[in-house]
Amino acid sequence: MKNYVKLFCASIFAFFFTVTIINATLNQHKADEIVSQKVKELFCLINKNWTYAEYDNECYTESEYWKPIIVDGPDFKYVTLKLINHRCNVIEALRDLPTKKARLECATVFSLVKSLCLLELMGENNFNIWLKDLSKYQYKPSEDGFFNSIQGVFYAEKQAEESGFYYIHNHPSYNKLKPSGNAAGYNGFLFPDQTFITFDPHHFIEPKSIEDTQRILFNDLLSDEHVYNHDLHTIFKIQYGSDNGFNKILETCLAKKQASEKPFNFDANRINRYLKKGITVLFE
């Protein structure tokens, strides 16, 4: 009789232990911590190993898994990465990219960073399930849109003071004065301490404050590279080229521009619902 009681108790324990594991969910606070840590690791590695491609035909990577391609989109051309062997281990291929030398542009970096953060949040087994769903319902690994779609649509907007993926603006005159320039703003990540990191090997080996980031962008605007109208650019430099000029802009138009921006980050609830119910929840 004692043996039956022991067996029954062991079965009950195993049942509740299994239920606990199955019902384990991703906590939002923990998810934010994981993403912040992974983003910093990845951007520091990428800024060490990659350089920025000003022109699409300059793009390359030494990763044996990927090749850059130029895609004719409905509105404009863009660069993405395509698997050389679409039957390879996609997780291994993604992890290989930031460790190899490359010359690529910021949109590719952003897609890679978010994809590897999603992998960190889901774990390899669940991430492989996601890749299978992606291949079935959206893009196969052999198709041009596969790389940019790996990051998924598991996002939610955050409050202004919270951490998340974030855009920092340059002065609104940038596009008029330098229409072919590449510093109209930075796509990057805002950390809980309100420091920021992005793809810029010259300036972002480590995160910087928002004000220091805005100054880097503004100094690019003041430089003579990519200037379209030199007369207007000269007038702008005379008016705003001093520290007082930057401070004035910082307090007015840049502050107004940044106030409209809010970070976004992976939504733990959305990931949990996907892992529980499948891909259909993403279309609700």
N, C-alpha and C positions, 0 to 999 in steps of 0.2 A: 504493500500500500504506500509506504514511504517513497518508493521509487516512482510510482505514478504521480504522487504529489510533487516531487522534484521535477519530473518531466513536464508536468502541467505548468509549474512556476517558470521553468526555463522557456517554455513556449510563449507564455504571456510576456516575459521580458523581451524575448526576441521580436515578438509582434510590435510592442511599443517602441523598441529601439529602431525597427525598420520604419515605422510610421514617422518617427522623429526625423530620420534621415531623408525620407521622401518629402516631408513637409518643410524641410529646411529651406528658408528663403533668403534672398539677398537683401540685406539691410541698406537703406539709402545712405546713411552716414558712413557705413563701411565701404559702400560702393564709391562714394566721393573720395575717401581716403585712398582706395586702390587706384583710382584713375589719376589722382594728383601725383602719386608716387610714380606710376608708370609713365605718365606724360613727361615728367622731369627727366627720368632716365632716358627716354627715347629722344627727346629734343637735344639733350646734351650729347648723346651718341651721334645723332644725325648731323648736328652742327660741327662735330669733330670730323666726320667722314665724308660729308657731302658738300658740294658747292652749288651756288644758285645759277640756274640756266636762264639768262635773259631772253634767249630766243629758243623757240621750240626745237629747231634742228640741232641744237647743242646738246640735247638730252642724251644721257647714257647711264648705264649702271654696270658694275662689274659682277653683280649677282648672276649666277648661272641659271637662275630660274625665270628671270623676267627680261623683257625688252621694251623700251619706250616706243610708243606709236602715237601718231597724230590722227585724231578722229575728226571727221567732218560732222559736227553736231548740227541740229536744226537751226541754231542761231549763230554759232561761231565754232571755230576749230579749237580743239583742246588736246592736251597731252594726257595720256594715261599709260599704265603698264599692262602688258599682256604676258601670260604665262607661255614660256617657250615649249614646255611639255605640260599640257593640261591634265595629265594623269599623275603628276607628281604630288607629294604631300604638301598641301597648301599652307598648313601651319608652319612647316619647316621653311617653305619659300618666303612667307611673310617675315619670319624671324631673321632670315638671312639678310634681307634688304638693308636695314640700318647699319649692319656691321661691315658692309662693303662700300668701296669708293663709288661715288655717283655724282652726276651733275643733273639735277632735276628742279622742278618749280614747286611753288608752295602748295598748290592744290593736291599734288601727288603726296607730298609730305603729310598734309592734313588727313587725307584718306588712310594712309598707312598708320599713322598714330592712333586714329580712332578705331581702326580694325584691330590693332594689337591690344588696345584697351578693352575692347569687347571680348577678345579672347581671354584676357586676364580675369574679367568678370564672370564669364560663363564657365571657364575650364575647358580643357581640350575635348572631352567627350561631347558636351553640349554644343560647343562651337562647331564640331564636325557635323552634328545634326543640323545646325543652322546652315552650314555650307551646302548640305544636301537639299534642304528646303529652297535655298537660294537658286541652286542649279535647276530645280524642278519648276519653280514658279516665276523666276525672273531672268537670270543670266547663267549660262553654263560657263565653266572655267575656260572653255575655248573661245568665248565671245568677248568682244571689245569692252563691254560694259561691266564685266565681272569684277575687276579690281576696285572700282569706285563704289560698287554696291555692297562690298563685304561688311562695311561699317554698319549697315542696316539703318533702321529708323527707330531706334530705341531711346529717343531723346525727349527732354522736357526743359522748358525755360526755367531759369533760376532767378532769384532776387539779385538785385544789382551788386550787393556786397558779398554774394556767395561765389564759390569757385566754379569754373566751367570753361568751356571753349568760348572765345571772346574775340571781338574785333576792336582794334584801336585805330582811330581816324587820324589822318594828317589834315592840314589846313584845306578847306574847301577849294582853294585856288589851285591846288596841285594839278588836277586834271586839265585845267586850262593852260597852265604854264608848262606842264610836262606831260602831254597826252601819251607819249610813248614810254614814260617812266614806270617804275615798278614799286613805288613807295607811297601810293595813295593811302595806304593803311596796312596794318598787320593783322592777319589771322593767327591766333595763337591760343594760349591758355592762361587764365587768371587763377592764381592760387589763393587759398584761404587767407594768407597774410597780405593779399592785394598786390603781390608781385606777379610779373608776367613773363612768359617765354614764348618764343616763336622760332621759325626757321630763318636764321640770319647768322651764318658762321662768323661774321666779322664782329658782331656785338653781343651775341647771346650764348656764350659758353655757360653762363648761369642766368637765372631769372633777374629781371630789373623792375624797378618801380614803374607805375604807369606814367608818371611825369618824365622820368628818364627815357622811357620808350617814346613818348611824344616828342621829346627833344631830338632823339635820333632821327625820327621821321622828318621833323622840321628842318634839321640841318641838311638832310637830303634835298629838301625843297630849295634851300638857299644855295646849294651847289650848282655849278654850271653844266652838269651833265643832263642830257635829254631835254634841254630847254628849247621850247618851240618859238616863243616870242621874246627875244633878248631885251627889247626895250621895256616891256611890261615886267619882265623878271628883274631888271635893274631897279625899277621903281619900287617893286615889292621889297627888294633887299634893303633899299634906303629907308623904307618906312618901318620894316619889321626886323631888320637884321641884328639888332642889339638884344641884350638880355631883357631889357625892358619891353621890347617889341614882342619877344616870345612870351613873357609873363602876361602881357596884355591879351594876346591871342589865347593863351591858356585859360584865362579867367572868363573869356567871352565865348567865341565861336567853338573852341575845342571842348570846353565844358558842356556847352549845349549839345554838341554832336555826341559826346560820350554818354550824356544823360539818356539818350534814346536807345543805347545799346544795353542789352542784358545777356549775361552768360547763359549757355545751355550745356547740359551734361546728360550722361546716361541716366535713364529713369529706371531705378531698381524694380519698381512695380511693373513696368512694361516688360522688362526682361523676365520677371517671375511669371507673369501671365503667359508669355510666349512659351516658356519651358514647361508650363503646366498644360496649356491648351493647344499649342501648336501655332503655326504661322497665320491662321485665320484671324487671330486677335490683332495683327498688324494692319488689317484692312478695315477694322471697325471704326 
